[in-house]
Amino acid sequence: MTHFVLIAAVIGARATPPSVAQMPDRALTDALGRIYRLEQYTAFDWIVGRLEKGTLSLQGFARTPQLRQQAEAAARKGSGVDDVVNRIEVLPAHASDDDLRVRAYEAIYASGALERYAPGGQFGDAARSDLEEAARVGLDASGVGRGPHAIHIIVSGARILLLGQVRTTGDRQQAEARTRTLSGVLGVTNQLRVPER
């Protein structure tokens, strides 16, 4: 698990939201946008990239090998991308980790204090139905976590890594507290960013 934490630290350091002065160029934005629109890309994945001289380096975590492959293929279609170096780590498949992903998702996004970060700004009946379906048929067969999310929940070996951006330090602390108290969690690393004001 040290490997997981070290990679998370490296990714977190590189995933800092850019300031206006260092906004990514259009080629990087286009390539990452193609990845983020993939149906398999969810709140349980985290992919970032860096473009230098036409070579796009992808890093992060994918829950499935299929997403890792799809992300690379989607990025290659981006204008201005000549080559792709794929360093996306595929997370080990464990049913207990999928269960923890679903419970952490509900703990964060069903919380009145954090539901504004859910797709559409609220945790509605459709999301609850998706959670029930995931519990019944498994995470791969449900729609849980699809769509844009401010908070990404990476789970590996019962350890949770929170990535993304929230508005306030209180929201950052709330997300960590809500996941830390889940049964079966061995640890939480909180790399949620809060914009400087």
C-alpha atoms as a printed R data frame, in Angstrom:
    type eleno elety resid chain resno       x      y       z
1   ATOM     1    CA   MET     A     1   0.000  0.000   0.000
2   ATOM     2    CA   THR     A     2   2.995  2.311   0.276
3   ATOM     3    CA   HIS     A     3   3.065  2.253  -3.526
4   ATOM     4    CA   PHE     A     4  -0.544  3.510  -3.587
5   ATOM     5    CA   VAL     A     5   0.236  6.399  -1.215
6   ATOM     6    CA   LEU     A     6   3.417  7.382  -3.065
7   ATOM     7    CA   ILE     A     7   1.663  7.411  -6.421
8   ATOM     8    CA   ALA     A     8  -1.191  9.368  -4.863
9   ATOM     9    CA   ALA     A     9   1.271 11.952  -3.562
10  ATOM    10    CA   VAL     A    10   2.865 12.335  -6.991
11  ATOM    11    CA   ILE     A    11  -0.495 12.522  -8.758
12  ATOM    12    CA   GLY     A    12  -1.876 14.921  -6.175
13  ATOM    13    CA   ALA     A    13   1.097 17.215  -6.620
14  ATOM    14    CA   ARG     A    14   0.620 17.246 -10.391
15  ATOM    15    CA   ALA     A    15  -3.173 17.455 -10.220
16  ATOM    16    CA   THR     A    16  -3.204 20.880  -8.621
17  ATOM    17    CA   PRO     A    17  -5.759 22.985 -10.462
18  ATOM    18    CA   PRO     A    18  -3.944 25.428 -12.739
19  ATOM    19    CA   SER     A    19  -4.062 29.141 -12.078
20  ATOM    20    CA   VAL     A    20  -5.217 31.461 -14.817
21  ATOM    21    CA   ALA     A    21  -1.564 32.153 -15.675
22  ATOM    22    CA   GLN     A    22  -0.871 28.452 -16.313
23  ATOM    23    CA   MET     A    23  -4.083 27.327 -18.008
24  ATOM    24    CA   PRO     A    24  -3.519 24.225 -20.133
25  ATOM    25    CA   ASP     A    25  -3.430 24.623 -23.862
26  ATOM    26    CA   ARG     A    26  -6.290 23.553 -26.075
27  ATOM    27    CA   ALA     A    27  -4.691 20.237 -27.073
28  ATOM    28    CA   LEU     A    28  -4.442 19.098 -23.443
29  ATOM    29    CA   THR     A    29  -7.953 20.313 -22.646
30  ATOM    30    CA   ASP     A    30  -9.327 18.528 -25.719
31  ATOM    31    CA   ALA     A    31  -7.532 15.232 -24.955
32  ATOM    32    CA   LEU     A    32  -8.572 15.163 -21.277
33  ATOM    33    CA   GLY     A    33 -12.116 16.213 -22.181
34  ATOM    34    CA   ARG     A    34 -12.370 13.179 -24.453
35  ATOM    35    CA   ILE     A    35 -11.333 10.972 -21.523
36  ATOM    36    CA   TYR     A    36 -13.716 12.586 -19.034
37  ATOM    37    CA   ARG     A    37 -16.639 12.027 -21.420
38  ATOM    38    CA   LEU     A    38 -16.015  8.268 -21.634
39  ATOM    39    CA   GLU     A    39 -18.950  6.298 -20.260
40  ATOM    40    CA   GLN     A    40 -16.641  4.197 -18.077
41  ATOM    41    CA   TYR     A    41 -14.980  7.252 -16.451
42  ATOM    42    CA   THR     A    42 -16.566  7.695 -13.043
43  ATOM    43    CA   ALA     A    43 -16.092  9.216  -9.614
44  ATOM    44    CA   PHE     A    44 -14.009  6.097  -8.841
45  ATOM    45    CA   ASP     A    45 -11.318  6.948 -11.411
46  ATOM    46    CA   TRP     A    46  -8.816  9.819 -11.626
47  ATOM    47    CA   ILE     A    47  -6.861 10.589 -14.762
48  ATOM    48    CA   VAL     A    48  -4.671 13.638 -15.350
49  ATOM    49    CA   GLY     A    49  -2.202 14.485 -18.052
50  ATOM    50    CA   ARG     A    50   0.691 16.649 -19.098
51  ATOM    51    CA   LEU     A    51   1.418 17.620 -22.700
52  ATOM    52    CA   GLU     A    52   4.954 18.403 -23.810
53  ATOM    53    CA   LYS     A    53   5.966 18.780 -27.451
54  ATOM    54    CA   GLY     A    54   3.034 16.687 -28.699
55  ATOM    55    CA   THR     A    55   3.537 13.850 -26.191
56  ATOM    56    CA   LEU     A    56   0.725 13.432 -23.701
57  ATOM    57    CA   SER     A    57   1.644 11.657 -20.448
58  ATOM    58    CA   LEU     A    58  -1.392 10.182 -18.704
59  ATOM    59    CA   GLN     A    59  -1.303  9.340 -14.992
60  ATOM    60    CA   GLY     A    60  -3.829  8.389 -12.388
61  ATOM    61    CA   PHE     A    61  -6.030  5.508 -11.418
62  ATOM    62    CA   ALA     A    62  -8.537  3.471 -13.406
63  ATOM    63    CA   ARG     A    63 -10.858  0.933 -11.859
64  ATOM    64    CA   THR     A    64 -10.766 -1.279 -14.945
65  ATOM    65    CA   PRO     A    65  -8.176 -2.193 -17.597
66  ATOM    66    CA   GLN     A    66 -10.797 -1.295 -20.225
67  ATOM    67    CA   LEU     A    67 -10.907  2.314 -19.014
68  ATOM    68    CA   ARG     A    68  -7.109  2.520 -19.108
69  ATOM    69    CA   GLN     A    69  -7.168  1.403 -22.755
70  ATOM    70    CA   GLN     A    70 -10.148  3.601 -23.663
71  ATOM    71    CA   ALA     A    71  -8.505  6.651 -22.079
72  ATOM    72    CA   GLU     A    72  -5.378  6.179 -24.168
73  ATOM    73    CA   ALA     A    73  -7.404  5.660 -27.352
74  ATOM    74    CA   ALA     A    74  -9.546  8.740 -26.655
75  ATOM    75    CA   ALA     A    75  -6.490 10.881 -25.893
76  ATOM    76    CA   ARG     A    76  -4.818  9.825 -29.173
77  ATOM    77    CA   LYS     A    77  -7.767 11.367 -31.054
78  ATOM    78    CA   GLY     A    78  -7.075 14.782 -29.532
79  ATOM    79    CA   SER     A    79  -5.800 17.464 -31.872
80  ATOM    80    CA   GLY     A    80  -2.159 18.275 -31.197
81  ATOM    81    CA   VAL     A    81  -1.424 14.894 -29.584
82  ATOM    82    CA   ASP     A    82   1.260 12.993 -31.484
83  ATOM    83    CA   ASP     A    83   2.043 10.319 -28.897
84  ATOM    84    CA   VAL     A    84   0.603  9.064 -25.592
85  ATOM    85    CA   VAL     A    85   2.561  7.659 -22.659
86  ATOM    86    CA   ASN     A    86   0.077  5.746 -20.521
87  ATOM    87    CA   ARG     A    87   1.052  5.550 -16.846
88  ATOM    88    CA   ILE     A    88  -2.475  5.012 -15.559
89  ATOM    89    CA   GLU     A    89  -2.504  2.448 -12.748
90  ATOM    90    CA   VAL     A    90  -5.280 -0.133 -12.883
91  ATOM    91    CA   LEU     A    91  -6.631 -0.688  -9.386
92  ATOM    92    CA   PRO     A    92  -6.854 -4.309  -8.187
93  ATOM    93    CA   ALA     A    93 -10.344 -5.774  -8.572
94  ATOM    94    CA   HIS     A    94 -11.859 -6.650  -5.195
95  ATOM    95    CA   ALA     A    95 -15.569 -6.931  -4.418
96  ATOM    96    CA   SER     A    96 -14.925 -5.474  -0.967
97  ATOM    97    CA   ASP     A    97 -13.330 -2.384  -2.563
98  ATOM    98    CA   ASP     A    98 -16.376 -1.972  -4.846
99  ATOM    99    CA   ASP     A    99 -18.636 -2.189  -1.805
100 ATOM   100    CA   LEU     A   100 -16.531  0.449  -0.063
101 ATOM   101    CA   ARG     A   101 -16.645  2.684  -3.164
102 ATOM   102    CA   VAL     A   102 -20.445  2.613  -3.145
103 ATOM   103    CA   ARG     A   103 -20.659  3.267   0.606
104 ATOM   104    CA   ALA     A   104 -18.129  6.124   0.389
105 ATOM   105    CA   TYR     A   105 -20.022  7.622  -2.555
106 ATOM   106    CA   GLU     A   106 -23.242  7.592  -0.577
107 ATOM   107    CA   ALA     A   107 -21.543  8.935   2.552
108 ATOM   108    CA   ILE     A   108 -20.185 11.911   0.618
109 ATOM   109    CA   TYR     A   109 -22.826 12.728  -1.972
110 ATOM   110    CA   ALA     A   110 -25.940 11.929   0.107
111 ATOM   111    CA   SER     A   111 -24.685 14.263   2.836
112 ATOM   112    CA   GLY     A   112 -26.668 17.481   2.945
113 ATOM   113    CA   ALA     A   113 -23.426 19.410   3.372
114 ATOM   114    CA   LEU     A   114 -21.758 17.870   0.285
115 ATOM   115    CA   GLU     A   115 -24.560 16.935  -2.114
116 ATOM   116    CA   ARG     A   116 -23.947 20.149  -4.088
117 ATOM   117    CA   TYR     A   117 -20.862 18.382  -5.494
118 ATOM   118    CA   ALA     A   118 -22.987 15.579  -6.995
119 ATOM   119    CA   PRO     A   119 -23.865 15.713 -10.698
120 ATOM   120    CA   GLY     A   120 -26.714 18.171 -11.043
121 ATOM   121    CA   GLY     A   121 -25.969 19.624  -7.620
122 ATOM   122    CA   GLN     A   122 -28.131 17.231  -5.660
123 ATOM   123    CA   PHE     A   123 -28.377 13.610  -4.634
124 ATOM   124    CA   GLY     A   124 -31.751 12.590  -6.005
125 ATOM   125    CA   ASP     A   125 -33.939  9.532  -6.370
126 ATOM   126    CA   ALA     A   126 -32.071  8.376  -9.483
127 ATOM   127    CA   ALA     A   127 -28.792  8.299  -7.544
128 ATOM   128    CA   ARG     A   128 -30.411  6.362  -4.709
129 ATOM   129    CA   SER     A   129 -31.828  3.894  -7.234
130 ATOM   130    CA   ASP     A   130 -28.360  3.499  -8.794
131 ATOM   131    CA   LEU     A   131 -26.884  2.740  -5.358
132 ATOM   132    CA   GLU     A   132 -29.535  0.095  -4.693
133 ATOM   133    CA   GLU     A   133 -28.849 -1.428  -8.109
134 ATOM   134    CA   ALA     A   134 -25.093 -1.449  -7.455
135 ATOM   135    CA   ALA     A   135 -25.649 -3.287  -4.187
136 ATOM   136    CA   ARG     A   136 -27.809 -5.830  -6.007
137 ATOM   137    CA   VAL     A   137 -25.957 -6.406  -9.311
138 ATOM   138    CA   GLY     A   138 -22.476 -4.979  -8.757
139 ATOM   139    CA   LEU     A   139 -20.732 -1.739  -9.580
140 ATOM   140    CA   ASP     A   140 -19.982 -2.579 -13.227
141 ATOM   141    CA   ALA     A   141 -23.649 -3.137 -14.082
142 ATOM   142    CA   SER     A   142 -24.927  0.036 -12.419
143 ATOM   143    CA   GLY     A   143 -24.729  3.728 -13.231
144 ATOM   144    CA   VAL     A   144 -23.170  4.761  -9.920
145 ATOM   145    CA   GLY     A   145 -20.549  7.479 -10.225
146 ATOM   146    CA   ARG     A   146 -21.088  8.328 -13.880
147 ATOM   147    CA   GLY     A   147 -20.942 11.965 -14.953
148 ATOM   148    CA   PRO     A   148 -18.883 14.908 -13.728
149 ATOM   149    CA   HIS     A   149 -17.872 14.826 -10.068
150 ATOM   150    CA   ALA     A   150 -15.920 17.294  -7.963
151 ATOM   151    CA   ILE     A   151 -14.836 14.600  -5.511
152 ATOM   152    CA   HIS     A   152 -13.244 11.402  -6.790
153 ATOM   153    CA   ILE     A   153 -13.087  8.353  -4.531
154 ATOM   154    CA   ILE     A   154 -10.154  6.028  -5.245
155 ATOM   155    CA   VAL     A   155 -10.200  2.777  -3.265
156 ATOM   156    CA   SER     A   156  -7.445  0.179  -3.157
157 ATOM   157    CA   GLY     A   157  -7.110 -2.467  -0.465
158 ATOM   158    CA   ALA     A   158  -9.704 -0.768   1.780
159 ATOM   159    CA   ARG     A   159  -7.720  2.488   1.695
160 ATOM   160    CA   ILE     A   160  -9.448  5.585   0.340
161 ATOM   161    CA   LEU     A   161  -7.841  8.423  -1.572
162 ATOM   162    CA   LEU     A   162  -9.962 11.554  -2.081
163 ATOM   163    CA   LEU     A   163  -9.037 13.690  -5.108
164 ATOM   164    CA   GLY     A   164 -10.625 16.708  -6.732
165 ATOM   165    CA   GLN     A   165 -11.592 20.191  -5.671
166 ATOM   166    CA   VAL     A   166 -14.096 21.550  -3.169
167 ATOM   167    CA   ARG     A   167 -15.049 25.116  -2.295
168 ATOM   168    CA   THR     A   168 -14.106 25.281   1.375
169 ATOM   169    CA   THR     A   169 -11.789 23.741   3.949
170 ATOM   170    CA   GLY     A   170 -14.899 22.671   5.867
171 ATOM   171    CA   ASP     A   171 -16.135 20.682   2.850
172 ATOM   172    CA   ARG     A   172 -12.699 19.065   2.544
173 ATOM   173    CA   GLN     A   173 -12.783 18.038   6.197
174 ATOM   174    CA   GLN     A   174 -16.406 16.865   5.952
175 ATOM   175    CA   ALA     A   175 -15.606 14.543   3.014
176 ATOM   176    CA   GLU     A   176 -12.706 13.009   4.914
177 ATOM   177    CA   ALA     A   177 -14.688 12.567   8.129
178 ATOM   178    CA   ARG     A   178 -17.600 10.926   6.320
179 ATOM   179    CA   THR     A   179 -15.313  8.343   4.667
180 ATOM   180    CA   ARG     A   180 -13.024  7.765   7.640
181 ATOM   181    CA   THR     A   181 -15.954  6.528   9.771
182 ATOM   182    CA   LEU     A   182 -17.091  3.839   7.309
183 ATOM   183    CA   SER     A   183 -16.638  0.300   8.570
184 ATOM   184    CA   GLY     A   184 -13.792 -1.581   6.910
185 ATOM   185    CA   VAL     A   185 -11.758  1.510   5.992
186 ATOM   186    CA   LEU     A   186  -8.062  1.043   6.779
187 ATOM   187    CA   GLY     A   187  -7.090  4.632   6.030
188 ATOM   188    CA   VAL     A   188  -8.029  7.838   4.220
189 ATOM   189    CA   THR     A   189  -5.679 10.144   2.327
190 ATOM   190    CA   ASN     A   190  -7.331 13.475   1.630
191 ATOM   191    CA   GLN     A   191  -5.885 15.316  -1.365
192 ATOM   192    CA   LEU     A   192  -8.947 17.436  -2.076
193 ATOM   193    CA   ARG     A   193  -7.904 20.925  -3.112
194 ATOM   194    CA   VAL     A   194  -9.476 24.157  -1.913
195 ATOM   195    CA   PRO     A   195  -8.945 27.147  -4.200
196 ATOM   196    CA   GLU     A   196  -6.960 30.017  -2.758
197 ATOM   197    CA   ARG     A   197  -8.953 33.185  -2.272
